[in-house]
Amino acid sequence: MKPGTNSEITHFRREGRTSLLSARITHVWRGKGRARLRMLALPAITLAAGLLATPASAKDCDRQCLIDLTDRYVQALVAHSPKGLPMASDVAFVENVTRMKVGEGLWQSASGGATRFSIHVPDEQKQSAGWLGMMESKGEPRMVAIRLKLKDGQIVEAEHLTTDIRPEMMARVQTPRAGLLAPVPQDKRMAHDQLIRIGASYYDALDDNDGTKMPFAADCERHENGMVTAGANAGAGPNNAGTAPIARDCAGQLSSNVMAYITRIDDRRVFAADPVTGLVMGLSHFRHPMDFEPYPVKALDGSTIMYDKARFNFAPFDLPAAHIFKIGVDGRVHEIEAMGFMTKYNAPTGWE
Protein backbone atom coordinates (compact mmCIF):
# COMPACT_ATOMS: atom_id res chain seq x y z
CA MET A 1 0.00 0.00 0.00
CA LYS A 2 1.30 3.39 -0.89
CA PRO A 3 -0.61 6.16 0.84
CA GLY A 4 -0.80 9.30 -1.24
CA THR A 5 -2.01 11.90 1.24
CA ASN A 6 -1.06 13.34 4.59
CA SER A 7 -4.29 12.11 6.17
CA GLU A 8 -3.63 8.62 4.86
CA ILE A 9 -0.13 8.59 6.31
CA THR A 10 -1.30 10.14 9.58
CA HIS A 11 -3.72 7.26 10.09
CA PHE A 12 -0.97 4.68 9.65
CA ARG A 13 1.27 6.42 12.13
CA ARG A 14 -0.95 5.16 14.95
CA GLU A 15 0.52 1.69 14.87
CA GLY A 16 3.64 1.68 16.06
CA ARG A 17 3.80 -40.68 1.73
CA THR A 18 5.17 -43.96 3.21
CA SER A 19 1.68 -45.05 4.33
CA LEU A 20 0.37 -45.18 0.75
CA LEU A 21 3.17 -47.53 -0.30
CA SER A 22 2.50 -49.77 2.69
CA ALA A 23 -1.22 -49.92 1.92
CA ARG A 24 -0.64 -51.02 -1.65
CA ILE A 25 1.81 -53.77 -0.68
CA THR A 26 -0.57 -55.02 2.03
CA HIS A 27 -3.37 -55.27 -0.51
CA VAL A 28 -1.26 -57.32 -2.88
CA TRP A 29 -0.09 -59.64 -0.07
CA ARG A 30 -3.53 -60.37 1.29
CA GLY A 31 -5.42 -60.57 -1.97
CA LYS A 32 -3.05 -62.45 -4.21
CA GLY A 33 -0.71 -64.47 -2.03
CA ARG A 34 3.04 -64.69 -1.52
CA ALA A 35 4.01 -65.83 -5.03
CA ARG A 36 1.96 -63.09 -6.64
CA LEU A 37 3.45 -60.52 -4.31
CA ARG A 38 6.92 -61.22 -5.63
CA MET A 39 5.71 -60.53 -9.17
CA LEU A 40 3.83 -57.31 -8.34
CA ALA A 41 5.99 -55.76 -5.65
CA LEU A 42 8.08 -53.68 -8.05
CA PRO A 43 5.12 -52.32 -10.08
CA ALA A 44 3.29 -51.53 -6.86
CA ILE A 45 6.26 -49.69 -5.45
CA THR A 46 6.76 -47.82 -8.72
CA LEU A 47 3.11 -46.78 -8.82
CA ALA A 48 3.11 -45.68 -5.20
CA ALA A 49 6.33 -43.71 -5.62
CA GLY A 50 4.84 -41.98 -8.66
CA LEU A 51 1.77 -40.97 -6.73
CA LEU A 52 3.88 -39.61 -3.92
CA ALA A 53 5.89 -37.48 -6.33
CA THR A 54 2.88 -35.58 -7.65
CA PRO A 55 2.28 -32.01 -6.39
CA ALA A 56 -0.98 -32.93 -4.67
CA SER A 57 -0.82 -35.48 -1.89
CA ALA A 58 -3.50 -37.15 0.17
CA LYS A 59 -2.75 -34.56 2.87
CA ASP A 60 -3.23 -31.54 0.63
CA CYS A 61 -6.06 -29.15 1.48
CA ASP A 62 -8.51 -28.32 -1.32
CA ARG A 63 -10.12 -24.92 -1.77
CA GLN A 64 -12.96 -25.41 0.72
CA CYS A 65 -10.60 -27.06 3.18
CA LEU A 66 -8.36 -23.98 3.10
CA ILE A 67 -11.32 -21.67 3.68
CA ASP A 68 -12.60 -23.79 6.55
CA LEU A 69 -9.14 -24.01 8.09
CA THR A 70 -8.76 -20.23 7.98
CA ASP A 71 -12.12 -19.79 9.70
CA ARG A 72 -11.08 -22.27 12.37
CA TYR A 73 -7.79 -20.42 12.77
CA VAL A 74 -9.57 -17.11 13.42
CA GLN A 75 -11.87 -18.85 15.91
CA ALA A 76 -8.83 -20.33 17.63
CA LEU A 77 -7.33 -16.85 18.01
CA VAL A 78 -10.45 -15.74 19.88
CA ALA A 79 -10.35 -18.91 22.00
CA HIS A 80 -6.68 -18.12 22.78
CA SER A 81 -5.73 -21.68 21.97
CA PRO A 82 -4.45 -23.51 18.86
CA LYS A 83 -5.96 -26.76 20.13
CA GLY A 84 -7.53 -28.68 17.27
CA LEU A 85 -5.54 -26.88 14.57
CA PRO A 86 -3.00 -28.84 12.50
CA MET A 87 -0.05 -26.79 13.72
CA ALA A 88 3.42 -28.08 12.97
CA SER A 89 5.57 -28.48 16.06
CA ASP A 90 8.09 -26.01 14.60
CA VAL A 91 5.57 -23.54 13.12
CA ALA A 92 7.06 -20.12 12.38
CA PHE A 93 4.83 -17.26 13.52
CA VAL A 94 5.23 -13.54 12.80
CA GLU A 95 2.86 -10.72 13.77
CA ASN A 96 3.40 -7.12 12.69
CA VAL A 97 6.96 -7.94 11.54
CA THR A 98 7.87 -9.42 14.94
CA ARG A 99 8.79 -13.08 15.41
CA MET A 100 6.63 -14.50 18.19
CA LYS A 101 5.52 -17.75 19.73
CA VAL A 102 2.05 -19.14 19.20
CA GLY A 103 0.15 -17.87 22.21
CA GLU A 104 1.44 -14.31 21.88
CA GLY A 105 0.08 -11.32 19.96
CA LEU A 106 -3.47 -11.82 18.72
CA TRP A 107 -3.45 -15.24 20.39
CA GLN A 108 -3.66 -13.26 23.64
CA SER A 109 -5.53 -10.10 22.65
CA ALA A 110 -8.26 -11.31 20.27
CA SER A 111 -11.63 -10.69 21.91
CA GLY A 112 -14.11 -11.01 19.06
CA GLY A 113 -14.28 -13.18 15.95
CA ALA A 114 -14.62 -12.34 12.29
CA THR A 115 -17.38 -9.92 11.33
CA ARG A 116 -19.21 -9.85 8.00
CA PHE A 117 -16.19 -8.05 6.56
CA SER A 118 -14.29 -11.20 5.64
CA ILE A 119 -12.38 -11.97 2.43
CA HIS A 120 -10.78 -15.36 1.73
CA VAL A 121 -8.04 -16.07 -0.82
CA PRO A 122 -7.40 -19.85 -0.78
CA ASP A 123 -4.66 -21.26 -3.01
CA GLU A 124 -4.74 -25.03 -3.58
CA GLN A 125 -1.64 -25.00 -5.78
CA LYS A 126 0.58 -23.20 -3.29
CA GLN A 127 -1.13 -24.75 -0.26
CA SER A 128 -1.52 -21.31 1.25
CA ALA A 129 -4.44 -19.27 2.48
CA GLY A 130 -4.95 -15.55 2.79
CA TRP A 131 -7.59 -13.68 4.75
CA LEU A 132 -8.43 -10.04 5.27
CA GLY A 133 -11.15 -9.12 7.70
CA MET A 134 -12.38 -7.32 10.77
CA MET A 135 -12.32 -8.74 14.28
CA GLU A 136 -11.80 -7.43 17.80
CA SER A 137 -8.68 -7.15 19.90
CA LYS A 138 -9.02 -6.06 23.52
CA GLY A 139 -12.58 -5.05 22.77
CA GLU A 140 -11.65 -2.71 19.91
CA PRO A 141 -12.22 -3.27 16.17
CA ARG A 142 -9.11 -4.31 14.27
CA MET A 143 -8.43 -4.99 10.63
CA VAL A 144 -6.38 -8.16 10.32
CA ALA A 145 -4.58 -9.82 7.43
CA ILE A 146 -3.55 -13.46 7.82
CA ARG A 147 -1.25 -15.68 5.77
CA LEU A 148 -1.12 -19.43 6.40
CA LYS A 149 1.33 -21.81 4.72
CA LEU A 150 0.69 -25.56 4.80
CA LYS A 151 3.00 -28.51 4.25
CA ASP A 152 1.80 -32.11 4.46
CA GLY A 153 -1.47 -30.84 5.86
CA GLN A 154 0.13 -28.89 8.70
CA ILE A 155 0.46 -25.14 9.23
CA VAL A 156 4.18 -24.45 9.01
CA GLU A 157 3.99 -20.65 8.74
CA ALA A 158 1.48 -18.18 10.13
CA GLU A 159 1.62 -14.43 9.71
CA HIS A 160 -0.59 -11.59 10.93
CA LEU A 161 -0.76 -7.91 10.10
CA THR A 162 -3.11 -5.91 12.26
CA THR A 163 -4.13 -2.27 12.58
CA ASP A 164 -6.83 -0.10 14.05
CA ILE A 165 -9.46 1.66 11.91
CA ARG A 166 -10.41 5.28 12.32
CA PRO A 167 -14.05 5.67 13.43
CA GLU A 168 -14.98 7.64 10.33
CA MET A 169 -13.79 4.74 8.14
CA MET A 170 -15.78 2.03 9.92
CA ALA A 171 -18.73 2.32 7.52
CA ARG A 172 -16.57 0.93 4.70
CA VAL A 173 -15.47 -2.15 6.62
CA GLN A 174 -18.88 -3.54 7.51
CA THR A 175 -19.11 -5.86 4.50
CA PRO A 176 -16.76 -6.36 1.54
CA ARG A 177 -17.60 -4.72 -1.75
CA ALA A 178 -19.77 -7.07 -3.83
CA GLY A 179 -17.27 -7.26 -6.65
CA LEU A 180 -14.60 -8.71 -4.38
CA LEU A 181 -16.69 -11.74 -3.48
CA ALA A 182 -18.40 -12.34 -6.84
CA PRO A 183 -17.37 -15.66 -8.42
CA VAL A 184 -15.91 -15.71 -11.91
CA PRO A 185 -17.87 -17.86 -14.43
CA GLN A 186 -16.10 -21.19 -14.74
CA ASP A 187 -15.45 -20.87 -18.46
CA LYS A 188 -13.84 -17.44 -17.99
CA ARG A 189 -11.52 -18.14 -15.08
CA MET A 190 -7.87 -17.25 -15.49
CA ALA A 191 -5.01 -19.63 -14.86
CA HIS A 192 -3.48 -19.55 -11.38
CA ASP A 193 -0.02 -18.44 -12.54
CA GLN A 194 -1.47 -15.68 -14.68
CA LEU A 195 -3.32 -14.31 -11.68
CA ILE A 196 -0.11 -14.36 -9.64
CA ARG A 197 1.73 -12.42 -12.36
CA ILE A 198 -0.96 -9.76 -12.52
CA GLY A 199 -0.94 -9.37 -8.74
CA ALA A 200 2.85 -8.99 -8.69
CA SER A 201 2.70 -6.28 -11.35
CA TYR A 202 1.16 -3.88 -8.82
CA TYR A 203 4.43 -3.50 -6.97
CA ASP A 204 6.33 -2.75 -10.18
CA ALA A 205 3.72 -0.18 -11.21
CA LEU A 206 3.97 1.49 -7.80
CA ASP A 207 7.73 1.33 -7.51
CA ASP A 208 8.30 2.62 -11.04
CA ASN A 209 5.54 5.26 -10.90
CA ASP A 210 4.02 3.75 -14.04
CA GLY A 211 0.31 2.91 -13.92
CA THR A 212 0.52 1.05 -17.23
CA LYS A 213 2.50 -1.79 -15.64
CA MET A 214 -0.64 -3.20 -13.98
CA PRO A 215 -3.82 -3.74 -16.03
CA PHE A 216 -6.11 -1.45 -14.04
CA ALA A 217 -9.76 -1.28 -15.07
CA ALA A 218 -11.28 2.15 -15.60
CA ASP A 219 -13.55 1.56 -12.58
CA CYS A 220 -10.72 0.39 -10.29
CA GLU A 221 -11.07 1.60 -6.71
CA ARG A 222 -8.48 1.12 -3.97
CA HIS A 223 -9.36 1.07 -0.28
CA GLU A 224 -6.69 1.23 2.43
CA ASN A 225 -7.67 0.72 6.07
CA GLY A 226 -11.21 1.65 5.05
CA MET A 227 -10.14 4.85 3.27
CA VAL A 228 -10.78 5.30 -0.46
CA THR A 229 -7.36 6.27 -1.80
CA ALA A 230 -7.87 5.79 -5.55
CA GLY A 231 -10.87 5.67 -7.83
CA ALA A 232 -13.96 7.72 -8.55
CA ASN A 233 -14.82 8.06 -4.85
CA ALA A 234 -11.35 9.07 -3.71
CA GLY A 235 -11.83 12.82 -3.87
CA ALA A 236 -9.10 15.31 -4.68
CA GLY A 237 -6.72 14.46 -1.85
CA PRO A 238 -5.42 17.04 0.67
CA ASN A 239 -1.77 17.00 -0.42
CA ASN A 240 -2.49 19.07 -3.52
CA ALA A 241 -4.60 21.73 -1.81
CA GLY A 242 -4.29 25.01 -3.69
CA THR A 243 -2.86 23.35 -6.81
CA ALA A 244 -4.30 21.81 -9.94
CA PRO A 245 -5.96 18.40 -9.31
CA ILE A 246 -3.88 15.25 -9.62
CA ALA A 247 -5.26 12.05 -11.13
CA ARG A 248 -6.95 9.83 -8.55
CA ASP A 249 -7.82 6.86 -10.77
CA CYS A 250 -5.73 3.76 -10.02
CA ALA A 251 -3.51 4.00 -13.12
CA GLY A 252 -3.31 7.76 -13.47
CA GLN A 253 -2.44 8.31 -9.84
CA LEU A 254 0.64 6.12 -10.11
CA SER A 255 1.73 7.59 -13.44
CA SER A 256 1.47 11.14 -12.06
CA ASN A 257 4.64 10.43 -10.03
CA VAL A 258 2.91 11.45 -6.79
CA MET A 259 4.23 8.32 -5.05
CA ALA A 260 7.89 8.97 -5.82
CA TYR A 261 8.68 9.55 -2.14
CA ILE A 262 8.76 5.78 -1.58
CA THR A 263 12.33 4.54 -1.98
CA ARG A 264 11.72 0.81 -2.27
CA ILE A 265 9.23 -2.00 -1.72
CA ASP A 266 10.81 -4.98 0.01
CA ASP A 267 9.63 -8.47 0.94
CA ARG A 268 7.16 -8.70 -1.95
CA ARG A 269 5.21 -11.95 -1.63
CA VAL A 270 2.23 -12.65 -3.85
CA PHE A 271 1.35 -15.86 -2.06
CA ALA A 272 -2.22 -16.77 -2.97
CA ALA A 273 -4.49 -16.71 -6.03
CA ASP A 274 -8.02 -18.07 -6.32
CA PRO A 275 -9.29 -18.57 -9.90
CA VAL A 276 -12.83 -19.10 -8.58
CA THR A 277 -13.10 -15.48 -7.40
CA GLY A 278 -10.23 -13.91 -9.35
CA LEU A 279 -8.68 -12.74 -6.08
CA VAL A 280 -4.94 -12.44 -5.53
CA MET A 281 -3.27 -11.57 -2.23
CA GLY A 282 0.18 -10.21 -1.53
CA LEU A 283 2.25 -8.90 1.36
CA SER A 284 4.99 -6.29 1.13
CA HIS A 285 7.12 -3.91 3.15
CA PHE A 286 7.36 -0.26 2.07
CA ARG A 287 10.41 1.81 3.05
CA HIS A 288 10.05 5.58 3.43
CA PRO A 289 13.37 7.31 4.29
CA MET A 290 11.72 10.72 3.65
CA ASP A 291 15.05 12.13 2.46
CA PHE A 292 14.01 12.67 -1.16
CA GLU A 293 14.85 15.70 -3.26
CA PRO A 294 11.94 17.73 -4.64
CA TYR A 295 10.29 15.84 -7.48
CA PRO A 296 7.78 16.75 -10.20
CA VAL A 297 4.17 15.59 -10.13
CA LYS A 298 2.03 15.89 -13.23
CA ALA A 299 -1.39 17.47 -12.70
CA LEU A 300 -4.48 16.67 -14.74
CA ASP A 301 -4.22 19.96 -16.64
CA GLY A 302 -0.69 19.09 -17.76
CA SER A 303 1.05 21.44 -15.36
CA THR A 304 3.86 20.33 -13.05
CA ILE A 305 3.71 20.53 -9.26
CA MET A 306 6.91 20.18 -7.26
CA TYR A 307 6.59 17.92 -4.22
CA ASP A 308 9.06 18.29 -1.37
CA LYS A 309 9.40 17.05 2.19
CA ALA A 310 7.39 19.98 3.51
CA ARG A 311 4.24 18.45 2.02
CA PHE A 312 4.66 15.38 4.23
CA ASN A 313 6.67 16.48 7.25
CA PHE A 314 7.12 12.95 8.55
CA ALA A 315 10.07 11.22 10.11
CA PRO A 316 11.33 8.14 8.22
CA PHE A 317 8.99 5.15 8.57
CA ASP A 318 8.12 1.72 7.18
CA LEU A 319 4.72 0.45 6.11
CA PRO A 320 4.19 -3.34 6.10
CA ALA A 321 1.03 -3.96 4.07
CA ALA A 322 -1.39 -6.53 2.66
CA HIS A 323 -3.25 -6.14 -0.64
CA ILE A 324 -6.05 -8.13 -2.24
CA PHE A 325 -6.64 -7.58 -5.97
CA LYS A 326 -9.86 -8.49 -7.80
CA ILE A 327 -9.12 -9.44 -11.40
CA GLY A 328 -12.17 -9.60 -13.64
CA VAL A 329 -12.96 -11.69 -16.70
CA ASP A 330 -11.33 -8.93 -18.76
CA GLY A 331 -7.99 -9.54 -17.02
CA ARG A 332 -8.10 -6.13 -15.39
CA VAL A 333 -8.00 -5.08 -11.74
CA HIS A 334 -11.34 -3.70 -10.59
CA GLU A 335 -11.03 -3.63 -6.79
CA ILE A 336 -8.11 -3.39 -4.39
CA GLU A 337 -8.61 -3.91 -0.67
CA ALA A 338 -5.54 -3.12 1.39
CA MET A 339 -4.37 -2.58 4.94
CA GLY A 340 -1.14 -1.68 6.66
CA PHE A 341 0.46 -0.12 9.70
CA MET A 342 3.35 2.23 10.33
CA THR A 343 6.50 1.08 12.10
CA LYS A 344 10.06 2.26 12.53
CA TYR A 345 12.18 2.87 9.45
CA ASN A 346 14.24 -0.11 8.24
CA ALA A 347 12.37 -2.45 10.56
CA PRO A 348 13.04 -6.17 10.08
CA THR A 349 10.36 -8.22 8.36
CA GLY A 350 10.30 -10.92 11.01
CA TRP A 351 11.40 -13.56 8.50
CA GLU A 352 15.14 -12.89 8.57
Long-range contacts (C-beta under 8 A, 24 or more apart in sequence): 1-224, 1-284, 1-286, 1-319, 1-321, 1-322, 1-323, 1-338, 1-339, 1-340, 2-206, 2-259, 2-262, 2-286, 2-319, 3-224, 3-229, 3-319, 4-229, 4-230, 4-237, 4-239, 4-253, 4-258, 4-259, 5-229, 5-237, 5-238, 5-239, 6-238, 6-239, 6-311, 6-312, 6-313, 7-227, 7-238, 8-224, 8-227, 8-229, 9-312, 9-314, 9-342, 11-166, 11-169, 11-225, 11-227, 12-163, 12-225, 12-317, 12-319, 12-340, 12-341, 12-342, 13-314, 13-317, 13-342, 14-163, 14-164, 14-341, 14-342, 15-96, 15-163, 15-164, 15-341, 15-342, 15-343, 16-342, 16-343, 17-48, 17-51, 17-52, 17-57, 17-58, 20-48, 20-51, 20-52, 20-58, 21-45, 21-48, 21-49, 21-52, 24-48, 55-125, 56-124, 57-152, 59-152, 59-153, 60-124, 60-127, 60-150, 60-153, 61-124, 61-127, 61-150, 61-153, 62-124, 63-122, 63-124, 63-274, 63-276, 64-122, 66-120, 66-122, 66-123, 66-124, 66-127, 66-128, 66-129, 66-148, 66-150, 67-120, 67-122, 67-129, 69-129, 69-148, 69-150, 69-155, 70-120, 70-122, 70-129, 70-131, 70-146, 70-148, 71-114, 73-146, 73-148, 73-155, 73-158, 74-113, 74-114, 74-131, 74-133, 74-135, 74-146, 75-113, 77-106, 77-107, 77-110, 77-135, 78-110, 78-111, 78-112, 78-113, 78-135, 80-107, 80-108, 80-110, 82-107, 85-155, 86-150, 86-153, 86-154, 86-155, 87-154, 87-155, 88-151, 88-154, 88-155, 88-156, 90-156, 91-154, 91-155, 91-156, 91-157, 91-158, 92-156, 92-157, 92-158, 92-351, 93-157, 93-158, 93-159, 94-158, 94-159, 94-160, 94-349, 94-350, 94-351, 95-159, 95-160, 95-161, 95-162, 95-350, 96-160, 96-161, 96-162, 96-320, 96-341, 96-343, 96-350, 97-285, 97-318, 97-320, 97-343, 97-347, 97-348, 97-349, 97-350, 98-350, 99-350, 102-158, 105-160, 106-137, 106-144, 106-160, 106-162, 109-137, 109-138, 110-135, 110-136, 110-137, 111-136, 111-137, 111-138, 111-139, 112-136, 112-139, 115-174, 116-174, 116-175, 117-173, 117-174, 117-175, 117-176, 118-176, 119-176, 119-180, 119-181, 119-279, 119-324, 119-337, 120-274, 120-279, 121-272, 121-273, 121-274, 121-277, 121-279, 121-280, 121-281, 121-324, 122-272, 122-274, 123-192, 123-271, 123-272, 123-273, 123-274, 125-192, 125-273, 126-271, 126-272, 126-273, 127-151, 128-271, 128-272, 129-272, 130-271, 130-272, 130-281, 130-322, 130-324, 132-281, 132-322, 132-324, 132-337, 132-339, 134-165, 134-173, 137-162, 140-164, 141-165, 141-170, 141-173, 143-173, 143-225, 143-226, 143-339, 145-283, 145-322, 145-339, 147-269, 147-271, 147-272, 147-281, 147-283, 149-271, 159-283, 159-350, 161-283, 161-320, 161-321, 161-322, 161-339, 161-340, 161-341, 162-341, 163-225, 163-339, 163-340, 163-341, 165-225, 165-226, 166-225, 166-226, 166-227, 169-225, 169-226, 169-227, 170-226, 171-226, 172-223, 172-226, 172-227, 172-228, 173-226, 176-337, 177-221, 177-223, 177-335, 177-337, 179-326, 179-328, 179-334, 179-335, 180-277, 180-279, 180-324, 180-326, 180-335, 180-337, 181-277, 182-277, 183-276, 183-277, 184-275, 184-276, 184-277, 184-278, 184-328, 184-329, 185-329, 188-329, 189-275, 189-276, 189-278, 190-275, 190-278, 190-327, 190-331, 191-275, 192-273, 192-275, 195-273, 195-274, 195-275, 195-278, 195-280, 195-327, 196-270, 196-273, 196-280, 198-280, 198-325, 198-327, 198-331, 198-333, 199-270, 199-273, 199-280, 199-281, 199-282, 199-323, 199-325, 199-327, 200-268, 200-270, 200-282, 202-282, 202-323, 202-325, 202-333, 202-336, 203-265, 203-268, 203-282, 203-284, 205-251, 205-254, 206-254, 206-259, 206-262, 206-265, 207-262, 207-264, 207-265, 209-254, 209-255, 209-256, 209-257, 209-259, 209-260, 210-254, 210-255, 211-250, 211-251, 211-252, 211-253, 211-254, 211-255, 212-251, 212-255, 214-250, 214-251, 214-333, 215-331, 215-332, 215-333, 216-249, 216-250, 216-251, 216-332, 216-333, 217-250, 217-328, 217-330, 217-332, 217-333, 217-334, 218-249, 219-334, 220-249, 220-250, 220-251, 220-332, 220-333, 220-334, 220-335, 220-336, 221-250, 221-334, 221-335, 221-336, 222-250, 222-335, 222-336, 222-338, 223-335, 223-336, 223-337, 223-338, 224-338, 224-339, 224-340, 225-338, 225-339, 225-340, 230-336, 239-307, 239-311, 239-312, 240-297, 240-299, 240-305, 243-299, 243-305, 244-299, 244-300, 244-301, 244-303, 244-305, 245-299, 245-300, 245-301, 246-297, 246-298, 246-299, 246-300, 246-305, 247-300, 250-333, 250-336, 252-300, 255-298, 256-297, 256-298, 256-299, 257-295, 257-296, 257-297, 257-298, 258-297, 258-307, 260-292, 260-295, 260-297, 260-307, 261-288, 261-290, 261-292, 261-295, 261-307, 261-312, 262-286, 262-287, 262-288, 263-287, 263-288, 263-289, 263-292, 266-349, 267-320, 267-349, 267-351, 277-326, 278-326, 278-327, 278-328, 278-329, 279-324, 279-325, 279-326, 279-327, 280-324, 280-325, 280-327, 281-322, 281-323, 281-324, 281-325, 282-322, 282-323, 282-325, 283-320, 283-321, 283-322, 283-323, 284-320, 284-321, 284-323, 285-318, 285-319, 285-320, 285-321, 285-347, 285-349, 286-318, 286-319, 286-320, 286-321, 286-340, 287-318, 287-345, 287-346, 288-314, 288-316, 288-317, 288-318, 288-319, 288-345, 289-316, 289-345, 290-314, 290-315, 290-316, 290-317, 291-316, 315-345, 316-345, 316-346, 317-342, 317-343, 317-344, 317-345, 318-342, 318-343, 318-344, 318-345, 318-346, 318-347, 319-343, 320-347, 320-349
